[in-house]
Amino acid sequence: MSYYNYDHLGNTRVVYHSVINCVSDSVHYVLEYAADYYPFGSILREWSNCEKSRFLFTYKERDAETGWDNLGALLYDSDIGRFFGVDVLEDRFLSWSTFSYTFDNPIRFTDPEGRAPVQPKDDYYDRKGNFLFRDSKKTDFIRIVDDKALNNVYPQILSHKPGTERKQFLEDYLGQSSNIVSEANISVEAWSKITTDILSKMDDVDASMLYNGSTSVIDRITGDKFNDPENVASLANTVVTKDGLIKITSTLYGGSADVHLSTVSNVQNALGAHEFQGHGIQGLGDKTKTHHKAYEHQFKHPSYKTITHSLRSELQSNYKYYLNREKN
C-alpha cells in the first residue's frame, strides 16, 4: 500500500510505501514518487522510482497523453493555467474570463469540481456548541467564540455597511475573540454538539444512526460525561449497540479538545471515516483482525487530503502497528 503526502492545496508531493521485516521487527520506507509544482500546477521537477502517479495537482487525475487534469466539470491545462471549455457557472463570475482558473490565484484557491474556486475555511461555534458561521481563511480550524465578544459584536456591526464590509468586520472581530477548540474551555455537551454538527454535514454519515442522535464525550481531567460515553484509551472509540446504533465517544481534557480533533477535516476523517464508517458501518476492528482496514478507509477518504500533518503521522504510525499485529 502506498502513502501520499500533500501540501495545503492537496498537491501530491511525495508517494512512498513501507516494508515491514517481521524477523528483525523493523520498518523501512521506499520512496516511489516526489514532485514540486509551479503555481498553476505544471511540474517544476519530479523524481520517480516506479510508475508515475496519475493524481498530481490538487490530487486530480492527469491524462498521460495530453497532460490535462480532469477537474470534473472541465478539463484544465496547467501549462497555461486555463480551462478547456466555458465555465458552467460563468454568470456568477462576470468580471472573469470563463476560462480562468481560481481567479488567477492558485496559491490561495482550488477548484475541486471545475465549477467554482473555493478555499478551506474556519468554522465558528459559541461556547454552547451552536454553529455561528464559516469564514474565508485558508485553514479549517474549529473556533470557539467568547460569550462577551458575541454580546459586544451586535451593537458594533450596525455601524458597518451590509455586505462585504460587515462580513469582513465580523470575521476580524470574532476571529480575534476566539480560540481554537484545542485551546478553549467548553463543556462535554458543547463538544458533542459540535462534533455531531460536523458529522451531520458529511455526505457519507447518517447522523440519525448515532446513539441518541449525537456523539458521546468524556472529559478525562474533570470526569464530566455526556451521552453515556465509553472508556476511551485513545483519540476515540466506537461501540455498536444491540439496536444497531453507533456510539462514538471522544474526549476532552479539562474542557479542551485533543489537538488531533482541532479542525473540521480531522473530525471528519477520525470520527466520520474511521469511527462511523470503519468501525460502525463496516464492522472493522480488533476482534476480526481488521482494524488496519479502518485506517485504509481513512486514507482513501476525501478529508484525508486536508487533515493536519500531525494527525496524518499519527494515523500512519497506528496503521503500521495494527497491520503488523493483525497479519501475524
C-alpha positions in Angstrom: 0.0 0.0 0.0 1.3 3.4 -0.9 1.1 6.6 1.3 0.6 10.0 -0.1 1.8 13.3 1.4 0.1 16.5 0.2 0.6 20.2 0.6 -2.0 22.7 1.7 -3.6 22.7 -1.8 -3.9 18.9 -2.0 -1.0 18.5 -4.5 0.7 15.1 -4.4 4.2 15.9 -3.2 5.6 12.5 -2.0 4.4 8.9 -2.6 6.1 6.1 -0.6 5.4 2.7 0.9 6.7 0.8 3.9 8.4 -2.5 4.1 7.9 -4.4 7.4 10.5 -7.0 8.4 8.9 -9.2 11.0 12.1 -11.1 11.7 14.1 -8.1 12.7 11.0 -6.2 13.9 11.9 -3.2 11.7 10.3 -0.9 9.2 11.9 1.0 6.4 10.4 3.3 3.7 10.8 3.2 0.0 10.3 6.5 -2.0 8.1 6.0 -5.1 7.5 9.5 -6.4 8.2 13.1 -5.5 7.3 16.3 -7.2 7.4 20.1 -7.0 5.0 22.3 -8.9 4.7 25.7 -10.5 1.8 27.8 -9.0 -0.7 26.8 -11.7 0.2 23.1 -11.5 2.8 22.2 -14.1 5.7 20.1 -12.9 8.8 22.0 -11.8 10.8 18.9 -11.1 9.9 15.3 -10.2 11.6 12.0 -9.3 10.1 8.6 -9.9 11.1 5.1 -8.8 8.2 3.3 -10.4 5.1 4.2 -12.5 4.4 7.9 -12.3 1.4 8.9 -10.1 -1.7 9.8 -12.1 -3.1 12.0 -9.4 -1.0 15.2 -9.1 -2.1 18.8 -9.0 -4.8 19.2 -6.2 -4.9 15.4 -6.4 -6.7 15.4 -9.8 -6.1 12.8 -12.4 -3.7 13.9 -15.1 -4.1 12.4 -18.6 -0.8 10.8 -19.7 -1.2 11.8 -23.4 -2.5 15.4 -23.1 -1.2 16.4 -19.7 -4.6 17.9 -18.9 -6.2 17.5 -15.5 -9.7 16.2 -15.1 -11.4 18.5 -12.6 -14.9 17.0 -13.2 -16.9 19.6 -15.0 -14.0 20.9 -17.1 -10.5 19.8 -18.3 -7.6 22.0 -17.1 -4.2 22.7 -18.7 -1.7 23.5 -16.0 0.9 24.7 -18.6 -1.3 27.7 -19.5 -3.4 27.9 -16.3 -6.6 27.8 -18.2 -9.7 25.6 -18.6 -10.8 24.0 -21.9 -14.5 24.8 -22.2 -16.8 27.5 -20.9 -17.3 27.8 -17.1 -20.8 26.3 -16.3 -21.2 29.0 -13.7 -19.9 31.9 -15.8 -22.9 34.1 -14.8 -21.6 34.1 -11.2 -18.2 35.5 -12.2 -18.9 38.1 -14.9 -15.7 40.0 -14.3 -13.5 37.0 -15.0 -12.7 35.1 -18.2 -14.8 31.9 -18.4 -11.6 30.0 -19.0 -9.6 31.4 -16.0 -8.6 29.2 -13.1 -9.2 30.1 -9.4 -9.3 33.9 -10.0 -5.7 33.6 -11.2 -4.7 32.9 -7.6 -3.8 29.2 -7.4 -1.9 29.6 -4.2 -5.0 30.6 -2.3 -7.8 28.9 -4.1 -8.5 25.5 -5.6 -11.3 24.3 -7.9 -12.2 20.7 -6.8 -15.0 20.2 -9.3 -14.1 22.5 -12.1 -17.1 24.7 -11.3 -16.0 27.5 -8.9 -12.9 28.5 -6.8 -13.0 27.5 -3.1 -10.7 27.7 -0.2 -10.7 26.0 3.2 -12.5 27.9 6.0 -12.6 28.1 9.8 -15.9 27.1 11.5 -17.0 29.2 14.4 -19.2 28.0 17.3 -20.3 29.6 20.6 -19.5 28.1 23.9 -22.7 26.0 23.9 -21.7 24.4 20.7 -24.0 26.3 18.4 -22.7 26.8 14.8 -22.2 30.6 14.1 -20.6 31.0 10.7 -17.7 29.9 8.4 -15.0 32.5 7.5 -12.7 32.8 4.5 -9.4 31.7 6.0 -7.1 29.1 4.4 -7.4 26.8 7.4 -10.4 24.8 8.7 -9.9 25.1 12.4 -12.8 24.7 14.8 -13.0 28.0 16.8 -14.9 28.8 19.9 -16.1 32.4 20.3 -16.2 34.0 23.8 -19.6 34.9 25.1 -18.5 38.5 25.9 -17.4 39.0 22.3 -20.7 37.8 20.9 -22.6 40.2 23.2 -20.4 43.1 22.1 -20.4 42.4 18.4 -24.0 43.1 17.6 -24.1 46.8 18.5 -20.9 47.4 16.6 -21.8 45.5 13.5 -24.6 48.0 12.7 -22.0 50.7 12.1 -20.7 48.8 9.1 -22.3 48.7 5.7 -24.3 45.5 4.9 -22.4 43.1 2.6 -18.7 42.6 2.3 -17.7 45.3 4.8 -20.0 43.9 7.5 -18.9 40.4 6.8 -15.2 41.3 7.0 -15.7 43.1 10.3 -17.5 40.1 11.7 -14.7 37.8 10.7 -11.9 40.1 12.0 -13.6 40.8 15.3 -14.7 37.3 16.2 -11.5 35.9 14.8 -9.6 37.9 17.4 -12.0 36.9 20.1 -12.0 33.2 19.6 -9.8 30.2 20.5 -9.1 27.0 18.6 -11.1 24.3 20.2 -7.9 22.5 21.5 -7.1 25.7 23.5 -10.7 26.5 24.6 -12.7 25.6 27.7 -16.1 24.1 26.7 -18.4 21.6 28.2 -18.8 17.9 27.2 -22.3 18.7 25.9 -20.9 21.5 23.7 -18.2 19.3 22.2 -20.8 16.6 21.5 -23.0 19.3 19.7 -20.0 20.5 17.6 -18.8 17.0 16.5 -22.4 15.9 15.8 -22.9 19.1 13.7 -19.7 18.3 11.7 -20.7 14.7 11.1 -24.2 15.5 10.1 -22.9 17.7 7.3 -21.0 14.8 5.8 -22.5 13.0 2.7 -21.4 9.6 3.9 -22.6 9.9 7.6 -26.2 9.3 8.6 -26.4 11.2 11.9 -29.7 9.5 12.8 -27.7 6.3 13.4 -25.7 7.9 16.2 -26.6 6.8 19.7 -29.3 9.1 21.0 -28.7 11.2 17.9 -25.3 12.6 19.0 -21.8 11.7 19.8 -20.7 10.8 23.3 -18.0 12.7 25.3 -15.9 12.2 28.4 -13.6 14.8 30.0 -10.6 12.8 31.2 -9.5 15.6 33.5 -12.8 16.7 35.1 -14.6 13.3 34.8 -17.6 15.1 33.2 -19.7 12.8 30.9 -22.3 13.3 28.2 -24.5 10.7 26.4 -23.3 7.7 28.3 -19.7 7.6 27.0 -17.5 4.5 26.8 -14.0 4.4 28.3 -11.5 5.8 25.8 -7.8 4.9 25.8 -7.0 6.7 22.5 -8.5 9.5 20.4 -11.9 8.0 20.2 -13.7 4.7 20.1 -16.9 3.2 18.7 -19.5 0.7 20.0 -22.4 -0.6 18.0 -25.4 -1.1 20.3 -27.9 -4.1 20.2 -30.3 -1.8 18.4 -27.7 -1.1 15.7 -27.0 2.4 16.8 -23.4 3.7 16.6 -22.0 5.2 19.8 -18.9 7.3 19.1 -17.0 8.5 22.2 -14.4 11.2 22.0 -12.6 13.1 24.8 -11.9 16.5 26.3 -9.0 17.4 28.5 -10.1 20.0 31.1 -12.5 21.5 28.5 -10.1 21.4 25.6 -10.3 19.0 22.6 -7.5 16.8 21.6 -5.2 18.7 19.2 -5.8 15.9 16.6 -9.5 16.9 16.5 -9.0 20.7 16.2 -10.0 21.0 12.6 -13.2 20.1 10.6 -11.2 17.9 8.3 -9.7 16.0 11.2 -13.1 15.4 12.8 -14.5 14.2 9.5 -11.6 11.8 9.0 -11.2 10.5 12.5 -14.8 10.4 13.7 -16.6 10.2 10.4 -14.4 8.0 8.2 -12.6 5.8 10.8 -15.1 5.6 13.7 -18.5 5.9 12.0 -17.8 4.3 8.6 -14.9 1.9 9.5 -15.9 0.6 12.9 -19.6 1.4 12.9 -20.9 0.6 9.4 -18.2 -1.8 8.1 -17.6 -3.5 11.4 -13.8 -3.3 11.1 -12.0 -3.8 14.4 -9.7 -5.8 16.7 -12.0 -8.9 17.1 -11.9 -9.6 13.4 -8.3 -8.5 13.0 -9.4 -5.8 10.5 -8.6 -2.7 12.5 -5.9 -1.8 10.0 -8.5 -1.7 7.2 -10.3 1.1 9.1 -7.1 3.2 8.6 -7.0 2.2 4.9 -10.6 3.6 4.6 -9.4 6.8 6.2 -6.5 7.2 3.8 -8.9 6.9 0.8 -11.5 9.4 2.3 -11.6 12.9 0.7 -11.0 14.5 4.1 -7.5 12.9 4.3 -6.2 15.4 1.8 -6.7 18.3 4.2 -6.1 16.8 7.7 -3.2 18.2 9.7 0.3 16.7 9.3 0.3 15.7 13.0 -2.8 13.6 12.6 -1.5 12.1 9.3 1.7 11.0 11.1 -0.3 9.5 13.9 -2.6 7.6 11.5 0.3 6.2 9.5 2.1 5.1 12.7 -1.1 3.4 14.0 -1.7 1.7 10.7 1.7 0.1 10.7 1.2 -1.1 14.3 -2.2 -2.7 13.5 -1.1 -4.1 10.2 1.9 -5.8 11.8 -0.1 -7.1 14.7 -3.0 -8.4 12.7 -1.0 -10.0 9.9 0.8 -12.2 12.3 
